[in-house]
């Protein structure tokens, strides 16, 4: 062995050791400067001596060229999800079932990390594949991105071949740091650490994933050998202890519980310490600890019978209502927003929350200065739940909705069709114009990447646009000189605007912002009329024959196309080269008569792509679950729609089953 090879190996071993001390043990022994010095020394030696390339070198954690797409991986062990329970009563039923089958069941009670589930496969001690859960059978190969996670060992301490399962997450401190940077740069903020982790792990450029500083807890042994002699642990607890010996970061804050009292006590303890943890948890997993007991209890079709996930109820916090701001939406509705004393809630700091409308404020007797309880609706949108009149000190003040639009100053009126809505009816209102252009450019509409609220305001402020048709007359030379733009941004924006011309009639109808017309209704209109020119002449009598169209919705459509300025706008879009013909014509009838609801993140398709496939096969996609729903297609992190489907007895399928139905 040459001196250079010896030096390279020694540096790799030292870097791997110190990375573990820093990222896993949280006990660094050397400075960042010294670590960086060794890293760059190794990098230079490897570049000068490519014959000694090793895919498990520490330098490969942030290496690799951007990918065109992720390859699919078929899991050798099914990555099942868990059955959810939402109350101690439901959890008690599970524990009683275990007690009826087993004489002395012992449970592992552990936090449910709010992240993205992955499998890691090692051959002879070397990481060869990292894959997302996907639909449980097929996931995506994200090996290069997995390698950027320093707590994932690239090589094990022993040359074993095995597969483990873990949860990739974004630490809260990292999430805050990234959002602070994005806010300074005028970029949209990441919604929460869970979504941020999922998005980071699915970046096609590993360098972007590396910047996100993800982490992982390993919580299950899937298959293979944990010992060179082939013997195996007999319990889950022993398994995790062995995985820790091999170099994995295993779940913290877990206990073994011998009865229901101990299980419930630890759940309450974990619930109380949620805010203190460095990562988000959304529940607690309760699983049989003895591996032989798991075999006795058995597996279900989609979920193991020997484990459940207790989901925390929506977290609620009390805080002060400092003020109420009024926003004017694209249809002129005035919406009150609570300005709150910042409070930590369900993984993020909340300082604003919806108050819905004037009736909501009145019914709940909410006053300015009140102490209020807030929660996140569906764990996403902050909302005020209630006020606490008993905590008032006399400084609180009544709130009254404005009588004039805060944007244009015109009088506002209470909506005849929606009595709770107070609306500005001035069609030239600046706020409506701004929100309308933002809606036109949004992902579900024309999908003009880069045309966010700040850029829209910039274009309006500089008198470059006055409606959405003006977007298609913009030039790079007009945009480049604007604040925070430049030639590259201008070029990208013009390219995105040009691409949007081919979005099709379905998206265009939705993008126009016709009152009462969402994506489903827009698709139905496009399917019936096929061209924008034909839709311009639609009558209410014709429109009410469309499934789920009522008289009010039909009147909204007719009213929109009766205004000369809207007809002119459509003509200008046609003249600009925007595609005004339907693109989604059904090519099959395998899903005819079936109604689908999509929820969660699907493994290989976006929701738009899945919706298009369903419609192309003759099916219908709607936004909410009811008894009329045929199937709910659930992906990773499915939310309240999945819960409602289960309560109504609606069939729940995954992406793979949907594709089988379409292709069968």
C-alpha positions in Angstrom: 0.0 0.0 0.0 1.5 3.4 -1.0 2.0 6.2 1.4 -0.7 8.3 -0.4 -3.3 5.5 0.0 -2.4 5.2 3.7 -2.8 8.9 4.2 -6.2 8.9 2.4 -7.5 6.0 4.5 -6.3 7.6 7.7 -8.0 10.9 6.8 -11.2 9.1 6.0 -11.2 7.3 9.3 -10.5 10.5 11.2 -13.2 12.5 9.5 -15.8 9.7 10.0 -14.9 9.6 13.7 -15.1 13.3 14.2 -18.3 13.6 12.2 -19.9 11.0 14.5 -18.6 12.9 17.6 -20.1 16.1 16.2 -23.4 15.1 14.6 -24.4 11.9 16.5 -22.8 12.1 20.0 -23.0 15.9 20.2 -19.5 15.9 21.8 -17.0 17.4 19.3 -13.3 16.9 20.0 -11.9 19.3 17.4 -12.8 22.7 16.1 -14.7 23.3 12.9 -11.6 24.8 11.4 -9.5 21.7 12.1 -12.3 19.5 10.6 -12.5 21.6 7.5 -8.7 21.5 7.1 -8.7 17.7 7.1 -11.7 17.6 4.8 -10.1 19.8 2.2 -6.8 17.9 2.5 -8.6 14.6 1.8 -10.6 16.2 -1.1 -7.3 17.4 -2.8 -5.7 14.0 -2.4 -8.7 12.2 -3.9 -8.9 14.5 -6.8 -5.2 14.0 -7.5 -5.5 10.2 -7.1 -8.8 9.1 -8.7 -7.7 5.4 -8.5 -8.4 5.5 -4.8 -12.0 6.7 -5.2 -14.4 5.3 -2.5 -18.1 5.9 -2.6 -18.2 5.8 1.2 -15.6 8.5 1.6 -16.7 11.5 3.7 -16.2 13.7 0.7 -19.0 12.0 -1.1 -21.6 13.3 1.4 -22.0 16.4 -0.7 -20.8 15.1 -4.0 -22.5 14.0 -7.2 -24.0 15.9 -10.1 -27.7 16.9 -10.2 -30.0 14.2 -11.3 -32.6 14.3 -14.1 -35.0 12.3 -12.1 -35.2 9.8 -9.2 -35.1 6.1 -10.1 -37.7 3.8 -8.5 -36.8 1.3 -5.9 -38.9 -1.8 -5.0 -38.6 -2.5 -1.3 -37.6 -6.0 -0.4 -39.5 -5.6 2.9 -42.9 -3.9 2.7 -42.7 -0.5 4.4 -46.2 -0.5 6.0 -47.8 2.5 7.7 -49.4 2.3 11.2 -53.0 2.4 12.2 -53.8 5.7 13.9 -55.7 6.2 17.1 -56.9 9.7 18.3 -58.0 9.1 21.9 -57.0 7.2 24.9 -60.2 5.2 24.5 -59.2 4.0 21.1 -55.7 3.3 22.4 -57.2 1.3 25.3 -59.0 -0.9 22.8 -55.7 -1.7 21.2 -54.1 -2.5 24.5 -57.0 -4.7 25.5 -56.7 -6.7 22.2 -53.0 -7.3 23.0 -53.9 -8.4 26.5 -56.5 -10.8 25.2 -53.9 -12.5 22.9 -50.8 -12.4 25.0 -50.3 -13.3 28.7 -47.9 -10.5 29.5 -47.4 -8.0 26.7 -44.6 -5.5 26.9 -44.6 -2.4 24.8 -42.0 0.0 23.3 -43.4 3.5 23.7 -41.5 6.0 21.5 -42.0 9.4 19.9 -43.4 9.6 16.4 -41.0 11.8 14.6 -42.7 14.2 12.2 -40.6 13.6 9.1 -40.2 11.4 6.1 -39.8 7.6 6.3 -36.9 6.0 4.4 -35.1 2.7 4.1 -31.3 2.3 4.2 -29.7 -0.8 2.7 -26.1 -1.8 3.4 -24.0 -4.5 1.7 -20.9 -5.7 3.5 -21.2 -2.7 5.7 -21.4 -0.1 3.0 -24.4 2.0 2.3 -25.7 1.2 -1.2 -29.3 2.5 -1.3 -31.4 5.1 0.5 -35.0 5.1 -0.6 -38.2 6.9 0.3 -41.2 4.9 1.6 -43.3 5.8 -1.4 -46.4 3.7 -1.4 -44.8 1.1 0.8 -43.9 -1.2 -2.1 -42.1 1.2 -4.4 -40.2 4.3 -3.4 -37.6 6.7 -4.9 -33.9 6.2 -4.9 -32.5 9.2 -2.9 -29.2 7.7 -2.0 -27.1 10.8 -3.0 -29.3 13.0 -0.8 -29.2 10.5 2.1 -25.4 10.6 2.0 -25.6 14.3 2.8 -27.0 13.5 6.2 -24.0 13.2 8.5 -25.7 11.0 11.1 -26.2 8.3 8.4 -23.1 6.0 8.5 -21.7 5.5 5.1 -19.9 2.4 6.4 -20.9 0.3 9.5 -18.5 -0.7 12.2 -18.8 -4.3 11.0 -19.2 -5.6 7.4 -22.8 -6.7 7.7 -25.6 -6.7 5.1 -28.8 -5.4 6.4 -31.7 -2.9 5.8 -33.0 -0.5 8.4 -35.9 2.0 8.5 -35.7 5.5 9.8 -37.3 8.9 9.8 -35.5 11.9 8.1 -36.4 15.2 9.7 -35.3 18.8 9.8 -34.2 20.1 13.2 -36.1 23.1 14.3 -33.0 25.3 14.6 -32.2 24.5 10.9 -35.8 25.2 9.9 -35.6 28.7 11.6 -32.2 29.5 10.1 -33.4 28.6 6.5 -36.6 30.6 6.9 -34.7 33.6 8.2 -32.4 33.5 5.2 -35.4 33.0 2.8 -37.2 36.0 4.3 -34.1 38.2 3.9 -33.9 37.2 0.3 -37.7 37.7 -0.4 -38.3 34.0 -1.0 -41.5 32.1 0.1 -41.1 30.7 3.6 -41.0 26.9 4.2 -44.3 25.8 5.8 -43.0 23.6 8.5 -40.1 21.3 9.3 -41.8 18.2 8.1 -42.6 19.6 4.6 -39.1 21.1 4.5 -37.5 17.8 5.2 -39.6 16.0 2.5 -38.8 18.7 0.0 -35.1 18.7 0.8 -34.8 14.9 0.5 -36.4 15.0 -2.9 -34.1 17.7 -4.4 -32.6 16.5 -7.6 -29.4 18.4 -6.8 -27.6 16.8 -3.8 -25.8 20.0 -3.0 -29.2 21.7 -2.2 -30.0 18.8 0.1 -26.6 19.1 1.8 -27.3 22.8 2.6 -30.5 21.8 4.4 -28.7 19.9 7.2 -31.2 17.1 7.6 -31.0 14.5 10.4 -32.4 11.0 11.0 -33.5 8.6 13.7 -33.4 4.9 12.9 -36.4 3.1 14.5 -36.6 -0.3 12.9 -34.5 -3.2 11.7 -36.0 -4.5 8.4 -33.9 -7.5 7.3 -30.4 -9.0 7.1 -27.9 -9.8 9.8 -27.2 -7.8 12.9 -24.3 -10.1 14.0 -21.6 -11.8 12.0 -22.5 -15.2 13.5 -26.1 -14.9 12.3 -27.8 -14.8 15.7 -30.5 -12.2 16.2 -32.0 -10.1 19.1 -35.3 -11.3 20.6 -36.8 -7.8 21.2 -37.1 -4.4 19.6 -35.2 -2.8 22.4 -32.2 -5.2 21.9 -32.4 -4.5 18.2 -32.1 -0.8 18.6 -29.2 -1.2 21.1 -27.4 -3.3 18.5 -28.1 -0.7 15.7 -26.6 2.0 18.0 -23.5 -0.2 18.4 -23.2 -0.3 14.6 -23.2 3.5 14.3 -26.9 4.4 13.8 -28.6 7.2 15.7 -31.6 5.5 17.2 -34.8 6.9 18.7 -34.5 8.8 21.9 -37.0 9.2 24.8 -38.5 5.7 24.5 -39.4 3.3 27.3 -40.6 -0.2 27.8 -44.0 -0.3 29.4 -45.7 -3.3 31.0 -49.2 -2.0 31.3 -51.7 0.7 30.2 -50.8 3.1 33.0 -47.2 3.2 32.0 -48.1 3.6 28.3 -50.4 6.5 29.0 -48.0 8.1 31.5 -45.2 8.2 28.9 -47.6 9.6 26.2 -48.5 12.5 28.5 -44.8 13.0 29.3 -43.9 13.2 25.6 -46.8 15.5 25.0 -45.6 17.9 27.7 -42.1 18.0 26.4 -42.9 18.6 22.7 -41.7 22.2 22.8 -38.4 21.3 24.5 -37.4 18.8 21.8 -35.0 19.8 19.0 -37.4 18.2 16.4 -41.1 17.9 15.8 -43.2 15.0 16.9 -46.8 14.5 16.0 -47.7 11.5 18.2 -46.4 8.4 20.0 -45.9 4.9 18.6 -46.9 2.0 20.8 -45.6 -1.4 19.6 -45.0 -4.8 21.0 -41.4 -5.1 22.2 -41.0 -8.9 22.0 -40.4 -10.0 18.4 -42.0 -13.4 18.9 -45.1 -11.7 20.3 -45.4 -9.7 17.0 -45.4 -12.9 15.1 -48.2 -14.3 17.3 -50.4 -11.2 16.8 -49.6 -11.0 13.1 -49.8 -8.5 10.2 -52.8 -6.8 8.6 -53.2 -6.1 4.9 -51.8 -2.6 5.1 -50.7 -2.2 8.8 -49.2 -4.4 11.5 -51.7 -5.6 14.1 -49.0 -5.3 16.8 -48.6 -1.5 16.7 -50.5 1.7 16.6 -49.7 5.4 16.4 -51.4 7.7 18.9 -51.8 11.1 17.2 -51.7 14.2 19.4 -54.9 16.3 19.2 -54.4 19.7 17.6 -52.1 21.7 19.9 -53.8 24.8 21.4 -52.1 27.7 23.0 -53.2 30.9 24.7 -51.8 34.3 23.5 -52.8 38.0 23.2 -54.8 39.4 20.3 -52.8 42.5 19.6 -54.7 43.8 16.5 -56.9 42.8 13.6 -55.8 43.5 10.0 -58.1 43.4 7.0 -57.0 41.8 3.8 -58.8 42.3 0.5 -59.0 39.1 -1.6 -59.1 38.7 -5.4 -62.9 38.5 -5.3 -63.2 41.6 -3.1 -64.0 39.8 0.2 -62.6 41.5 3.3 -61.0 38.9 5.6 -59.9 39.8 9.1 -56.6 38.4 10.3 -55.5 38.3 13.9 -52.2 39.8 14.8 -50.9 37.8 17.8 -48.2 37.9 20.4 -45.9 35.2 18.9 -46.5 31.8 20.2 -44.9 28.4 19.4 -47.6 26.1 17.9 -47.4 22.7 16.2 -43.8 23.2 15.1 -43.8 26.8 14.1 -43.9 30.3 15.6 -47.4 31.8 15.0 -48.0 35.5 15.0 -51.0 35.7 12.6 -54.2 33.6 12.5 -57.4 33.7 10.5 -60.6 35.1 12.1 -62.7 34.0 9.0 -65.3 36.8 8.9 -67.2 39.4 10.9 -69.8 37.0 12.1 -67.1 34.6 13.5 -65.7 37.5 15.6 -69.2 38.5 16.8 -70.4 35.0 17.6 -67.3 34.3 19.7 -67.3 37.7 21.4 -63.7 38.5 20.4 -62.3 41.9 21.4 -59.1 43.6 20.6 -56.6 42.9 23.4 -58.3 39.6 24.4 -56.5 36.5 25.5 -57.4 34.0 22.8 -56.8 30.3 22.2 -55.2 29.4 18.8 -54.7 26.2 17.0 -53.7 25.0 13.5 -56.7 23.8 11.5 -55.5 20.5 10.0 -52.1 21.1 11.6 -51.5 23.8 8.9 -53.5 27.0 9.0 -53.5 29.0 12.3 -56.9 30.0 13.5 -58.4 31.6 16.6 -60.6 29.1 18.4 -62.1 31.2 21.2 -61.6 34.3 23.4 -61.4 34.2 27.2 -63.7 37.0 28.6 -62.8 36.1 32.2 -59.2 37.1 31.6 -60.1 40.7 30.6 -58.8 43.6 32.5 -60.9 46.4 31.0 -58.4 47.6 28.4 -60.0 45.4 25.6 -61.9 47.2 22.8 -64.7 46.2 20.4 -63.8 45.5 16.8 -65.8 46.8 13.9 -65.4 45.8 10.2 -64.6 48.8 8.0 -67.3 50.5 6.1 -64.9 51.3 3.2 -62.4 49.1 1.4 -58.9 49.6 3.0 -57.3 49.3 -0.4 -59.4 51.6 -2.7 -61.6 53.5 -0.2 -64.9 52.5 -1.9 -67.9 51.5 0.2 -68.2 47.8 1.0 -71.4 45.8 1.1 -72.5 42.6 2.8 -72.8 39.8 0.2 -76.3 38.8 -0.8 -75.3 35.2 -1.7 -72.9 34.7 1.2 -74.3 36.7 4.1 -71.1 36.3 6.2 -68.9 38.0 3.5 -68.3 41.7 3.3 -67.1 42.6 -0.1 -65.6 45.5 -2.1 -67.5 45.7 -5.4 -65.0 48.0 -7.1 -63.6 46.0 -10.0 -60.6 48.3 -10.3 -59.6 47.9 -6.6 -55.8 47.6 -6.5 -55.8 44.8 -3.9 -58.2 42.7 -6.0 -56.0 43.3 -9.0 -52.8 42.2 -7.2 -54.4 39.1 -5.7 -56.0 38.2 -9.0 -52.7 38.3 -10.8 -51.1 36.2 -8.0 -53.9 33.7 -8.4 -53.5 33.6 -12.2 -49.8 32.8 -11.7 -50.3 30.2 -8.9 -49.3 26.6 -9.3 -52.8 25.2 -9.7 -53.6 27.9 -12.3 -51.1 29.0 -15.0 -48.1 27.9 -12.9 -45.8 30.9 -13.6 -42.8 30.1 -11.5 -41.1 33.2 -10.0 -44.2 35.5 -10.2 -44.9 35.7 -6.5 -46.6 38.5 -4.5 -43.4 40.6 -4.3 -42.8 40.5 -8.0 -46.4 41.2 -8.8 -46.3 44.3 -6.6 -43.0 45.3 -8.3 -44.6 45.1 -11.8 -47.7 47.0 -10.7 -45.7 49.7 -8.9 -43.6 50.3 -12.0 -46.8 50.5 -14.2 -45.7 47.5 -16.3 -48.9 45.5 -16.0 -52.5 46.5 -15.4 -54.1 43.0 -15.8 -53.0 39.4 -16.5 -53.0 39.9 -20.3 -50.2 42.4 -19.9 -47.9 39.6 -18.6 -47.6 38.3 -22.1 -46.3 41.6 -23.4 -43.5 41.9 -20.9 -39.9 41.8 -22.1 -36.6 41.0 -20.3 -35.4 44.6 -20.9 -38.4 45.9 -18.9 -37.9 43.5 -15.9 -34.1 43.3 -15.5 -33.6 46.9 -14.2 -36.2 46.5 -11.4 -35.1 46.1 -7.8 -33.8 42.6 -6.9 -34.3 41.3 -10.4 -31.4 41.4 -12.9 -30.9 39.7 -16.2 -31.0 36.1 -15.0 -34.3 36.6 -13.0 -35.8 38.5 -15.9 -34.9 35.7 -18.3 -36.3 33.0 -16.1 -39.6 34.9 -15.5 -40.1 35.6 -19.2 -39.4 31.9 -19.9 -42.0 30.9 -17.2 -44.6 33.2 -18.7 -44.0 31.8 -22.2 -44.4 28.2 -20.9 -47.7 29.1 -19.2 -49.2 29.8 -22.7 -49.6 26.0 -23.1 -51.4 25.4 -19.8 -54.7 24.7 -21.5 -58.3 25.7 -21.0 -58.8 23.9 -17.7 -56.1 25.9 -16.0 -57.0 29.1 -17.8 -60.6 29.0 -16.6 -59.5 28.5 -13.0 -56.8 31.2 -13.4 -59.4 33.8 -14.5 -60.7 33.8 -10.9 -64.4 33.5 -11.8 -66.3 33.5 -8.5 -67.3 30.1 -7.3 -65.1 28.3 -9.9 -62.4 26.1 -8.5 -60.2 23.6 -10.2 -62.9 20.9 -10.4 -65.6 23.2 -11.8 -63.0 24.7 -14.3 -62.2 21.2 -15.6 -66.0 20.5 -16.0 -66.5 23.7 -18.0 -63.5 22.9 -20.2 -64.8 19.4 -20.8 -68.2 20.7 -21.9 -67.3 23.7 -24.0 -63.8 22.6 -25.2 -62.8 26.2 -26.2 -62.8 29.6 -24.5 -64.7 31.1 -27.4 -67.5 28.6 -26.9 -67.6 29.2 -23.2 -68.0 33.0 -23.7 -71.5 32.3 -25.1 -72.6 29.9 -22.4 -76.1 30.3 -20.9 -77.2 29.6 -17.4 -79.7 27.0 -18.7 -76.8 25.1 -20.3 -74.5 25.4 -17.3 -76.9 24.0 -14.7 -76.9 20.7 -16.7 -73.3 20.2 -15.7 -72.9 17.8 -12.7 -72.7 19.7 -9.4 -73.4 23.0 -11.0 -76.2 24.9 -9.3 -78.0 28.1 -10.3 -75.8 30.3 -8.3 -72.6 29.0 -9.8 -74.1 29.1 -13.3 -75.1 32.8 -12.7 -71.5 33.6 -11.6 -70.1 32.3 -14.9 -72.7 34.1 -17.0 -72.1 37.3 -15.1 -68.4 37.1 -15.5 -68.5 36.8 -19.2 -71.2 39.5 -19.5 -68.8 42.3 -18.6 -67.1 43.9 -21.6 -63.8 44.2 -19.8 -63.7 40.4 -19.1 -64.6 39.6 -22.8 -61.8 42.0 -23.9 -59.4 40.3 -21.5 -60.1 36.9 -22.9 -59.6 38.2 -26.5 -56.3 39.7 -25.5 -55.2 36.4 -24.0 -56.1 34.6 -27.2 -54.2 37.2 -29.3 -51.2 36.7 -27.0 -51.0 33.0 -28.0 -52.4 31.6 -24.8 -53.9 28.1 -25.5 -57.6 28.4 -25.1 -58.6 24.9 -25.9 -59.2 21.9 -23.6 -56.2 19.6 -23.2 -57.6 16.9 -20.9 -60.0 14.8 -23.1 -60.8 11.4 -21.5 -58.9 8.7 -23.3 -60.5 5.8 -21.4 -63.6 4.9 -19.4 -62.1 2.7 -16.7 -62.9 5.1 -13.9 -66.2 6.4 -15.3 -68.7 7.0 -12.5 -66.0 7.0 -9.8 -65.2 10.0 -7.6 -61.7 10.5 -6.1 -60.2 12.7 -3.4 -56.4 13.1 -3.2 -54.6 13.7 0.1 -51.0 13.6 1.2 -47.8 13.4 -0.8 -47.9 10.7 -3.5 -44.6 8.8 -4.2 -44.2 9.5 -7.9 -47.0 11.8 -9.0 -47.9 15.3 -8.1 -51.6 15.9 -7.2 -52.1 17.6 -10.6 -50.6 14.7 -12.5 -52.7 12.2 -10.5 -55.8 14.3 -11.1 -55.1 14.5 -14.9 -54.7 10.7 -15.1 -58.0 10.1 -13.2 -59.9 12.5 -15.5 -58.3 11.0 -18.6 -59.6 7.6 -17.5 -63.1 9.1 -17.1 -63.0 9.6 -13.3 -63.8 12.7 -11.3 -61.6 14.5 -8.8 -63.2 16.5 -6.0 -61.7 18.5 -3.1 -63.6 17.1 -0.1 -64.6 13.7 1.3 -68.3 12.7 1.5 -70.4 9.6 1.5 -70.5 10.0 -2.3 -66.7 9.7 -2.6 -65.7 6.4 -4.2 -62.0 6.4 -3.2 -59.6 8.5 -1.2 -56.0 8.3 -2.7 -53.7 8.7 0.3 -50.0 9.5 0.2 -47.3 10.3 2.8 -48.6 12.6 5.6 -52.2 12.3 4.7 -54.3 14.6 6.9 -57.9 15.2 7.9 -59.3 13.9 4.6 -58.0 10.5 5.4 -59.4 10.6 8.9 -62.9 11.6 7.5 -62.7 8.8 4.9 -62.1 6.3 7.6 -64.9 7.6 9.7 -67.3 7.4 6.7 -66.1 4.0 5.6 -64.9 5.4 2.3 -62.3 3.1 0.6 -58.7 4.3 0.9 -56.1 3.3 -1.7 -52.5 4.3 -2.4 -51.0 5.6 -5.7 -50.0 2.1 -6.8 -53.6 0.8 -6.5 -54.8 3.9 -8.4 -52.4 3.2 -11.2 -53.5 -0.4 -11.3 -57.1 0.6 -11.6 -56.2 2.9 -14.5 -54.0 0.5 -16.3 -56.0 -2.7 -15.6 
